[in-house]
Amino acid sequence: MEDFVLSKGLGFKVESVSEAVDLATRIINGEIVYPPQFDLRQYAKQIKDCYLSWILEILEL
């Protein structure tokens, strides 16, 4: 999941609390914005479909 989020530019990897606070401050101040083409519904559906396929595969065993 981390790779997916990072590859879409929708998340950030931080190494410390101070780095997380700095990043959150930049987001709140509007210095960092998500790409305009970002569609949360599309990605949420992809994630849901992926989990459902895994569940169905497990139940068939």
mmCIF file of the N, C-alpha and C atoms, coordinates in Angstrom:
data_MODEL
# 
_entry.id   MODEL 
# 
loop_
_atom_site.group_PDB 
_atom_site.id 
_atom_site.type_symbol 
_atom_site.label_atom_id 
_atom_site.label_alt_id 
_atom_site.label_comp_id 
_atom_site.label_asym_id 
_atom_site.label_entity_id 
_atom_site.label_seq_id 
_atom_site.pdbx_PDB_ins_code 
_atom_site.Cartn_x 
_atom_site.Cartn_y 
_atom_site.Cartn_z 
_atom_site.occupancy 
_atom_site.B_iso_or_equiv 
_atom_site.pdbx_formal_charge 
_atom_site.auth_seq_id 
_atom_site.auth_comp_id 
_atom_site.auth_asym_id 
_atom_site.auth_atom_id 
_atom_site.pdbx_PDB_model_num 
ATOM 1   N N  . MET A 1 1  ? 0.824   -1.179  0.000   1.00 0.00 ? 1  MET A N  1 
ATOM 2   C CA . MET A 1 1  ? 0.000   0.000   0.000   1.00 0.00 ? 1  MET A CA 1 
ATOM 3   C C  . MET A 1 1  ? 0.878   1.256   0.000   1.00 0.00 ? 1  MET A C  1 
ATOM 4   N N  . GLU A 1 2  ? 1.943   1.226   0.772   1.00 0.00 ? 2  GLU A N  1 
ATOM 5   C CA . GLU A 1 2  ? 2.828   2.399   0.827   1.00 0.00 ? 2  GLU A CA 1 
ATOM 6   C C  . GLU A 1 2  ? 3.371   2.734   -0.550  1.00 0.00 ? 2  GLU A C  1 
ATOM 7   N N  . ASP A 1 3  ? 3.801   1.722   -1.285  1.00 0.00 ? 3  ASP A N  1 
ATOM 8   C CA . ASP A 1 3  ? 4.348   1.962   -2.624  1.00 0.00 ? 3  ASP A CA 1 
ATOM 9   C C  . ASP A 1 3  ? 3.313   2.607   -3.538  1.00 0.00 ? 3  ASP A C  1 
ATOM 10  N N  . PHE A 1 4  ? 2.066   2.141   -3.449  1.00 0.00 ? 4  PHE A N  1 
ATOM 11  C CA . PHE A 1 4  ? 0.998   2.690   -4.281  1.00 0.00 ? 4  PHE A CA 1 
ATOM 12  C C  . PHE A 1 4  ? 0.780   4.168   -3.961  1.00 0.00 ? 4  PHE A C  1 
ATOM 13  N N  . VAL A 1 5  ? 0.646   4.478   -2.682  1.00 0.00 ? 5  VAL A N  1 
ATOM 14  C CA . VAL A 1 5  ? 0.388   5.862   -2.265  1.00 0.00 ? 5  VAL A CA 1 
ATOM 15  C C  . VAL A 1 5  ? 1.535   6.769   -2.678  1.00 0.00 ? 5  VAL A C  1 
ATOM 16  N N  . LEU A 1 6  ? 2.756   6.333   -2.445  1.00 0.00 ? 6  LEU A N  1 
ATOM 17  C CA . LEU A 1 6  ? 3.918   7.148   -2.800  1.00 0.00 ? 6  LEU A CA 1 
ATOM 18  C C  . LEU A 1 6  ? 4.049   7.295   -4.314  1.00 0.00 ? 6  LEU A C  1 
ATOM 19  N N  . SER A 1 7  ? 3.771   6.234   -5.051  1.00 0.00 ? 7  SER A N  1 
ATOM 20  C CA . SER A 1 7  ? 3.913   6.291   -6.515  1.00 0.00 ? 7  SER A CA 1 
ATOM 21  C C  . SER A 1 7  ? 2.920   7.251   -7.157  1.00 0.00 ? 7  SER A C  1 
ATOM 22  N N  . LYS A 1 8  ? 1.788   7.470   -6.510  1.00 0.00 ? 8  LYS A N  1 
ATOM 23  C CA . LYS A 1 8  ? 0.773   8.393   -7.024  1.00 0.00 ? 8  LYS A CA 1 
ATOM 24  C C  . LYS A 1 8  ? 0.993   9.816   -6.519  1.00 0.00 ? 8  LYS A C  1 
ATOM 25  N N  . GLY A 1 9  ? 2.010   10.015  -5.700  1.00 0.00 ? 9  GLY A N  1 
ATOM 26  C CA . GLY A 1 9  ? 2.277   11.344  -5.168  1.00 0.00 ? 9  GLY A CA 1 
ATOM 27  C C  . GLY A 1 9  ? 1.248   11.779  -4.142  1.00 0.00 ? 9  GLY A C  1 
ATOM 28  N N  . LEU A 1 10 ? 0.618   10.819  -3.471  1.00 0.00 ? 10 LEU A N  1 
ATOM 29  C CA . LEU A 1 10 ? -0.460  11.126  -2.538  1.00 0.00 ? 10 LEU A CA 1 
ATOM 30  C C  . LEU A 1 10 ? -0.056  10.987  -1.084  1.00 0.00 ? 10 LEU A C  1 
ATOM 31  N N  . GLY A 1 11 ? 1.168   10.624  -0.852  1.00 0.00 ? 11 GLY A N  1 
ATOM 32  C CA . GLY A 1 11 ? 1.622   10.448  0.518   1.00 0.00 ? 11 GLY A CA 1 
ATOM 33  C C  . GLY A 1 11 ? 3.067   10.856  0.644   1.00 0.00 ? 11 GLY A C  1 
ATOM 34  N N  . PHE A 1 12 ? 3.525   10.861  1.858   1.00 0.00 ? 12 PHE A N  1 
ATOM 35  C CA . PHE A 1 12 ? 4.881   11.292  2.136   1.00 0.00 ? 12 PHE A CA 1 
ATOM 36  C C  . PHE A 1 12 ? 5.514   10.352  3.145   1.00 0.00 ? 12 PHE A C  1 
ATOM 37  N N  . LYS A 1 13 ? 6.780   10.109  2.985   1.00 0.00 ? 13 LYS A N  1 
ATOM 38  C CA . LYS A 1 13 ? 7.523   9.292   3.930   1.00 0.00 ? 13 LYS A CA 1 
ATOM 39  C C  . LYS A 1 13 ? 8.373   10.233  4.775   1.00 0.00 ? 13 LYS A C  1 
ATOM 40  N N  . VAL A 1 14 ? 8.236   10.123  6.083   1.00 0.00 ? 14 VAL A N  1 
ATOM 41  C CA . VAL A 1 14 ? 8.996   10.975  6.982   1.00 0.00 ? 14 VAL A CA 1 
ATOM 42  C C  . VAL A 1 14 ? 9.823   10.095  7.915   1.00 0.00 ? 14 VAL A C  1 
ATOM 43  N N  . GLU A 1 15 ? 10.897  10.660  8.391   1.00 0.00 ? 15 GLU A N  1 
ATOM 44  C CA . GLU A 1 15 ? 11.822  9.915   9.238   1.00 0.00 ? 15 GLU A CA 1 
ATOM 45  C C  . GLU A 1 15 ? 11.768  10.329  10.703  1.00 0.00 ? 15 GLU A C  1 
ATOM 46  N N  . SER A 1 16 ? 11.069  11.429  10.991  1.00 0.00 ? 16 SER A N  1 
ATOM 47  C CA . SER A 1 16 ? 11.041  11.895  12.380  1.00 0.00 ? 16 SER A CA 1 
ATOM 48  C C  . SER A 1 16 ? 9.759   12.681  12.636  1.00 0.00 ? 16 SER A C  1 
ATOM 49  N N  . VAL A 1 17 ? 9.503   12.910  13.919  1.00 0.00 ? 17 VAL A N  1 
ATOM 50  C CA . VAL A 1 17 ? 8.336   13.697  14.303  1.00 0.00 ? 17 VAL A CA 1 
ATOM 51  C C  . VAL A 1 17 ? 8.481   15.122  13.783  1.00 0.00 ? 17 VAL A C  1 
ATOM 52  N N  . SER A 1 18 ? 9.663   15.693  13.901  1.00 0.00 ? 18 SER A N  1 
ATOM 53  C CA . SER A 1 18 ? 9.850   17.076  13.440  1.00 0.00 ? 18 SER A CA 1 
ATOM 54  C C  . SER A 1 18 ? 9.647   17.182  11.932  1.00 0.00 ? 18 SER A C  1 
ATOM 55  N N  . GLU A 1 19 ? 10.052  16.166  11.195  1.00 0.00 ? 19 GLU A N  1 
ATOM 56  C CA . GLU A 1 19 ? 9.833   16.158  9.746   1.00 0.00 ? 19 GLU A CA 1 
ATOM 57  C C  . GLU A 1 19 ? 8.336   16.076  9.438   1.00 0.00 ? 19 GLU A C  1 
ATOM 58  N N  . ALA A 1 20 ? 7.593   15.280  10.221  1.00 0.00 ? 20 ALA A N  1 
ATOM 59  C CA . ALA A 1 20 ? 6.148   15.155  10.029  1.00 0.00 ? 20 ALA A CA 1 
ATOM 60  C C  . ALA A 1 20 ? 5.446   16.479  10.340  1.00 0.00 ? 20 ALA A C  1 
ATOM 61  N N  . VAL A 1 21 ? 5.877   17.145  11.410  1.00 0.00 ? 21 VAL A N  1 
ATOM 62  C CA . VAL A 1 21 ? 5.283   18.435  11.780  1.00 0.00 ? 21 VAL A CA 1 
ATOM 63  C C  . VAL A 1 21 ? 5.563   19.463  10.691  1.00 0.00 ? 21 VAL A C  1 
ATOM 64  N N  . ASP A 1 22 ? 6.791   19.502  10.184  1.00 0.00 ? 22 ASP A N  1 
ATOM 65  C CA . ASP A 1 22 ? 7.145   20.436  9.113   1.00 0.00 ? 22 ASP A CA 1 
ATOM 66  C C  . ASP A 1 22 ? 6.293   20.174  7.872   1.00 0.00 ? 22 ASP A C  1 
ATOM 67  N N  . LEU A 1 23 ? 6.132   18.925  7.518   1.00 0.00 ? 23 LEU A N  1 
ATOM 68  C CA . LEU A 1 23 ? 5.346   18.560  6.353   1.00 0.00 ? 23 LEU A CA 1 
ATOM 69  C C  . LEU A 1 23 ? 3.879   18.943  6.541   1.00 0.00 ? 23 LEU A C  1 
ATOM 70  N N  . ALA A 1 24 ? 3.324   18.639  7.710   1.00 0.00 ? 24 ALA A N  1 
ATOM 71  C CA . ALA A 1 24 ? 1.929   18.991  7.988   1.00 0.00 ? 24 ALA A CA 1 
ATOM 72  C C  . ALA A 1 24 ? 1.728   20.505  7.915   1.00 0.00 ? 24 ALA A C  1 
ATOM 73  N N  . THR A 1 25 ? 2.678   21.256  8.429   1.00 0.00 ? 25 THR A N  1 
ATOM 74  C CA . THR A 1 25 ? 2.601   22.713  8.377   1.00 0.00 ? 25 THR A CA 1 
ATOM 75  C C  . THR A 1 25 ? 2.599   23.213  6.936   1.00 0.00 ? 25 THR A C  1 
ATOM 76  N N  . ARG A 1 26 ? 3.446   22.621  6.107   1.00 0.00 ? 26 ARG A N  1 
ATOM 77  C CA . ARG A 1 26 ? 3.504   23.013  4.697   1.00 0.00 ? 26 ARG A CA 1 
ATOM 78  C C  . ARG A 1 26 ? 2.197   22.686  3.974   1.00 0.00 ? 26 ARG A C  1 
ATOM 79  N N  . ILE A 1 27 ? 1.582   21.557  4.310   1.00 0.00 ? 27 ILE A N  1 
ATOM 80  C CA . ILE A 1 27 ? 0.300   21.188  3.702   1.00 0.00 ? 27 ILE A CA 1 
ATOM 81  C C  . ILE A 1 27 ? -0.788  22.169  4.140   1.00 0.00 ? 27 ILE A C  1 
ATOM 82  N N  . ILE A 1 28 ? -0.849  22.464  5.435   1.00 0.00 ? 28 ILE A N  1 
ATOM 83  C CA . ILE A 1 28 ? -1.853  23.394  5.965   1.00 0.00 ? 28 ILE A CA 1 
ATOM 84  C C  . ILE A 1 28 ? -1.690  24.776  5.349   1.00 0.00 ? 28 ILE A C  1 
ATOM 85  N N  . ASN A 1 29 ? -0.461  25.200  5.153   1.00 0.00 ? 29 ASN A N  1 
ATOM 86  C CA . ASN A 1 29 ? -0.189  26.526  4.583   1.00 0.00 ? 29 ASN A CA 1 
ATOM 87  C C  . ASN A 1 29 ? -0.373  26.576  3.068   1.00 0.00 ? 29 ASN A C  1 
ATOM 88  N N  . GLY A 1 30 ? -0.707  25.439  2.457   1.00 0.00 ? 30 GLY A N  1 
ATOM 89  C CA . GLY A 1 30 ? -0.949  25.406  1.020   1.00 0.00 ? 30 GLY A CA 1 
ATOM 90  C C  . GLY A 1 30 ? 0.320   25.354  0.179   1.00 0.00 ? 30 GLY A C  1 
ATOM 91  N N  . GLU A 1 31 ? 1.453   25.101  0.815   1.00 0.00 ? 31 GLU A N  1 
ATOM 92  C CA . GLU A 1 31 ? 2.714   25.008  0.073   1.00 0.00 ? 31 GLU A CA 1 
ATOM 93  C C  . GLU A 1 31 ? 2.816   23.695  -0.696  1.00 0.00 ? 31 GLU A C  1 
ATOM 94  N N  . ILE A 1 32 ? 2.078   22.701  -0.243  1.00 0.00 ? 32 ILE A N  1 
ATOM 95  C CA . ILE A 1 32 ? 2.046   21.401  -0.908  1.00 0.00 ? 32 ILE A CA 1 
ATOM 96  C C  . ILE A 1 32 ? 0.585   21.104  -1.234  1.00 0.00 ? 32 ILE A C  1 
ATOM 97  N N  . VAL A 1 33 ? 0.304   20.823  -2.500  1.00 0.00 ? 33 VAL A N  1 
ATOM 98  C CA . VAL A 1 33 ? -1.056  20.486  -2.917  1.00 0.00 ? 33 VAL A CA 1 
ATOM 99  C C  . VAL A 1 33 ? -1.025  19.186  -3.714  1.00 0.00 ? 33 VAL A C  1 
ATOM 100 N N  . TYR A 1 34 ? -2.133  18.478  -3.656  1.00 0.00 ? 34 TYR A N  1 
ATOM 101 C CA . TYR A 1 34 ? -2.222  17.240  -4.419  1.00 0.00 ? 34 TYR A CA 1 
ATOM 102 C C  . TYR A 1 34 ? -2.370  17.560  -5.900  1.00 0.00 ? 34 TYR A C  1 
ATOM 103 N N  . PRO A 1 35 ? -1.972  16.646  -6.747  1.00 0.00 ? 35 PRO A N  1 
ATOM 104 C CA . PRO A 1 35 ? -2.131  16.875  -8.189  1.00 0.00 ? 35 PRO A CA 1 
ATOM 105 C C  . PRO A 1 35 ? -3.603  17.109  -8.534  1.00 0.00 ? 35 PRO A C  1 
ATOM 106 N N  . PRO A 1 36 ? -3.887  18.048  -9.435  1.00 0.00 ? 36 PRO A N  1 
ATOM 107 C CA . PRO A 1 36 ? -5.286  18.337  -9.777  1.00 0.00 ? 36 PRO A CA 1 
ATOM 108 C C  . PRO A 1 36 ? -6.016  17.144  -10.398 1.00 0.00 ? 36 PRO A C  1 
ATOM 109 N N  . GLN A 1 37 ? -5.293  16.223  -10.999 1.00 0.00 ? 37 GLN A N  1 
ATOM 110 C CA . GLN A 1 37 ? -5.935  15.066  -11.624 1.00 0.00 ? 37 GLN A CA 1 
ATOM 111 C C  . GLN A 1 37 ? -6.263  13.971  -10.610 1.00 0.00 ? 37 GLN A C  1 
ATOM 112 N N  . PHE A 1 38 ? -5.968  14.195  -9.348  1.00 0.00 ? 38 PHE A N  1 
ATOM 113 C CA . PHE A 1 38 ? -6.226  13.201  -8.313  1.00 0.00 ? 38 PHE A CA 1 
ATOM 114 C C  . PHE A 1 38 ? -7.717  12.969  -8.149  1.00 0.00 ? 38 PHE A C  1 
ATOM 115 N N  . ASP A 1 39 ? -8.129  11.710  -8.221  1.00 0.00 ? 39 ASP A N  1 
ATOM 116 C CA . ASP A 1 39 ? -9.531  11.329  -8.061  1.00 0.00 ? 39 ASP A CA 1 
ATOM 117 C C  . ASP A 1 39 ? -9.616  10.273  -6.963  1.00 0.00 ? 39 ASP A C  1 
ATOM 118 N N  . LEU A 1 40 ? -9.954  10.704  -5.757  1.00 0.00 ? 40 LEU A N  1 
ATOM 119 C CA . LEU A 1 40 ? -9.996  9.796   -4.613  1.00 0.00 ? 40 LEU A CA 1 
ATOM 120 C C  . LEU A 1 40 ? -10.958 8.640   -4.841  1.00 0.00 ? 40 LEU A C  1 
ATOM 121 N N  . ARG A 1 41 ? -12.093 8.886   -5.468  1.00 0.00 ? 41 ARG A N  1 
ATOM 122 C CA . ARG A 1 41 ? -13.066 7.815   -5.708  1.00 0.00 ? 41 ARG A CA 1 
ATOM 123 C C  . ARG A 1 41 ? -12.469 6.705   -6.565  1.00 0.00 ? 41 ARG A C  1 
ATOM 124 N N  . GLN A 1 42 ? -11.729 7.097   -7.596  1.00 0.00 ? 42 GLN A N  1 
ATOM 125 C CA . GLN A 1 42 ? -11.132 6.103   -8.489  1.00 0.00 ? 42 GLN A CA 1 
ATOM 126 C C  . GLN A 1 42 ? -10.146 5.211   -7.728  1.00 0.00 ? 42 GLN A C  1 
ATOM 127 N N  . TYR A 1 43 ? -9.275  5.822   -6.949  1.00 0.00 ? 43 TYR A N  1 
ATOM 128 C CA . TYR A 1 43 ? -8.287  5.041   -6.218  1.00 0.00 ? 43 TYR A CA 1 
ATOM 129 C C  . TYR A 1 43 ? -8.922  4.221   -5.101  1.00 0.00 ? 43 TYR A C  1 
ATOM 130 N N  . ALA A 1 44 ? -9.938  4.774   -4.442  1.00 0.00 ? 44 ALA A N  1 
ATOM 131 C CA . ALA A 1 44 ? -10.633 4.028   -3.397  1.00 0.00 ? 44 ALA A CA 1 
ATOM 132 C C  . ALA A 1 44 ? -11.307 2.794   -3.993  1.00 0.00 ? 44 ALA A C  1 
ATOM 133 N N  . LYS A 1 45 ? -11.892 2.934   -5.174  1.00 0.00 ? 45 LYS A N  1 
ATOM 134 C CA . LYS A 1 45 ? -12.521 1.787   -5.831  1.00 0.00 ? 45 LYS A CA 1 
ATOM 135 C C  . LYS A 1 45 ? -11.483 0.735   -6.196  1.00 0.00 ? 45 LYS A C  1 
ATOM 136 N N  . GLN A 1 46 ? -10.333 1.157   -6.691  1.00 0.00 ? 46 GLN A N  1 
ATOM 137 C CA . GLN A 1 46 ? -9.275  0.210   -7.038  1.00 0.00 ? 46 GLN A CA 1 
ATOM 138 C C  . GLN A 1 46 ? -8.815  -0.561  -5.802  1.00 0.00 ? 46 GLN A C  1 
ATOM 139 N N  . ILE A 1 47 ? -8.642  0.149   -4.694  1.00 0.00 ? 47 ILE A N  1 
ATOM 140 C CA . ILE A 1 47 ? -8.198  -0.503  -3.458  1.00 0.00 ? 47 ILE A CA 1 
ATOM 141 C C  . ILE A 1 47 ? -9.267  -1.470  -2.965  1.00 0.00 ? 47 ILE A C  1 
ATOM 142 N N  . LYS A 1 48 ? -10.530 -1.031  -2.972  1.00 0.00 ? 48 LYS A N  1 
ATOM 143 C CA . LYS A 1 48 ? -11.636 -1.888  -2.538  1.00 0.00 ? 48 LYS A CA 1 
ATOM 144 C C  . LYS A 1 48 ? -11.704 -3.149  -3.404  1.00 0.00 ? 48 LYS A C  1 
ATOM 145 N N  . ASP A 1 49 ? -11.624 -2.978  -4.715  1.00 0.00 ? 49 ASP A N  1 
ATOM 146 C CA . ASP A 1 49 ? -11.684 -4.121  -5.626  1.00 0.00 ? 49 ASP A CA 1 
ATOM 147 C C  . ASP A 1 49 ? -10.536 -5.088  -5.382  1.00 0.00 ? 49 ASP A C  1 
ATOM 148 N N  . CYS A 1 50 ? -9.374  -4.554  -5.095  1.00 0.00 ? 50 CYS A N  1 
ATOM 149 C CA . CYS A 1 50 ? -8.214  -5.394  -4.821  1.00 0.00 ? 50 CYS A CA 1 
ATOM 150 C C  . CYS A 1 50 ? -8.442  -6.221  -3.555  1.00 0.00 ? 50 CYS A C  1 
ATOM 151 N N  . TYR A 1 51 ? -8.891  -5.569  -2.482  1.00 0.00 ? 51 TYR A N  1 
ATOM 152 C CA . TYR A 1 51 ? -9.156  -6.291  -1.235  1.00 0.00 ? 51 TYR A CA 1 
ATOM 153 C C  . TYR A 1 51 ? -10.260 -7.322  -1.418  1.00 0.00 ? 51 TYR A C  1 
ATOM 154 N N  . LEU A 1 52 ? -11.315 -6.968  -2.141  1.00 0.00 ? 52 LEU A N  1 
ATOM 155 C CA . LEU A 1 52 ? -12.399 -7.920  -2.363  1.00 0.00 ? 52 LEU A CA 1 
ATOM 156 C C  . LEU A 1 52 ? -11.927 -9.138  -3.137  1.00 0.00 ? 52 LEU A C  1 
ATOM 157 N N  . SER A 1 53 ? -11.063 -8.943  -4.115  1.00 0.00 ? 53 SER A N  1 
ATOM 158 C CA . SER A 1 53 ? -10.557 -10.092 -4.879  1.00 0.00 ? 53 SER A CA 1 
ATOM 159 C C  . SER A 1 53 ? -9.710  -10.996 -3.989  1.00 0.00 ? 53 SER A C  1 
ATOM 160 N N  . TRP A 1 54 ? -8.936  -10.395 -3.087  1.00 0.00 ? 54 TRP A N  1 
ATOM 161 C CA . TRP A 1 54 ? -8.136  -11.202 -2.167  1.00 0.00 ? 54 TRP A CA 1 
ATOM 162 C C  . TRP A 1 54 ? -9.041  -12.006 -1.231  1.00 0.00 ? 54 TRP A C  1 
ATOM 163 N N  . ILE A 1 55 ? -10.091 -11.361 -0.718  1.00 0.00 ? 55 ILE A N  1 
ATOM 164 C CA . ILE A 1 55 ? -11.025 -12.044 0.189   1.00 0.00 ? 55 ILE A CA 1 
ATOM 165 C C  . ILE A 1 55 ? -11.711 -13.194 -0.533  1.00 0.00 ? 55 ILE A C  1 
ATOM 166 N N  . LEU A 1 56 ? -12.176 -12.948 -1.748  1.00 0.00 ? 56 LEU A N  1 
ATOM 167 C CA . LEU A 1 56 ? -12.840 -14.008 -2.515  1.00 0.00 ? 56 LEU A CA 1 
ATOM 168 C C  . LEU A 1 56 ? -11.885 -15.165 -2.795  1.00 0.00 ? 56 LEU A C  1 
ATOM 169 N N  . GLU A 1 57 ? -10.638 -14.838 -3.095  1.00 0.00 ? 57 GLU A N  1 
ATOM 170 C CA . GLU A 1 57 ? -9.635  -15.878 -3.358  1.00 0.00 ? 57 GLU A CA 1 
ATOM 171 C C  . GLU A 1 57 ? -9.397  -16.722 -2.104  1.00 0.00 ? 57 GLU A C  1 
ATOM 172 N N  . ILE A 1 58 ? -9.328  -16.087 -0.959  1.00 0.00 ? 58 ILE A N  1 
ATOM 173 C CA . ILE A 1 58 ? -9.102  -16.799 0.296   1.00 0.00 ? 58 ILE A CA 1 
ATOM 174 C C  . ILE A 1 58 ? -10.299 -17.684 0.630   1.00 0.00 ? 58 ILE A C  1 
ATOM 175 N N  . LEU A 1 59 ? -11.504 -17.167 0.423   1.00 0.00 ? 59 LEU A N  1 
ATOM 176 C CA . LEU A 1 59 ? -12.706 -17.927 0.757   1.00 0.00 ? 59 LEU A CA 1 
ATOM 177 C C  . LEU A 1 59 ? -12.892 -19.130 -0.146  1.00 0.00 ? 59 LEU A C  1 
ATOM 178 N N  . GLU A 1 60 ? -12.348 -19.073 -1.350  1.00 0.00 ? 60 GLU A N  1 
ATOM 179 C CA . GLU A 1 60 ? -12.491 -20.207 -2.262  1.00 0.00 ? 60 GLU A CA 1 
ATOM 180 C C  . GLU A 1 60 ? -11.569 -21.357 -1.902  1.00 0.00 ? 60 GLU A C  1 
ATOM 181 N N  . LEU A 1 61 ? -10.578 -21.123 -1.057  1.00 0.00 ? 61 LEU A N  1 
ATOM 182 C CA . LEU A 1 61 ? -9.635  -22.199 -0.692  1.00 0.00 ? 61 LEU A CA 1 
ATOM 183 C C  . LEU A 1 61 ? -10.235 -23.215 0.200   1.00 0.00 ? 61 LEU A C  1 
# 
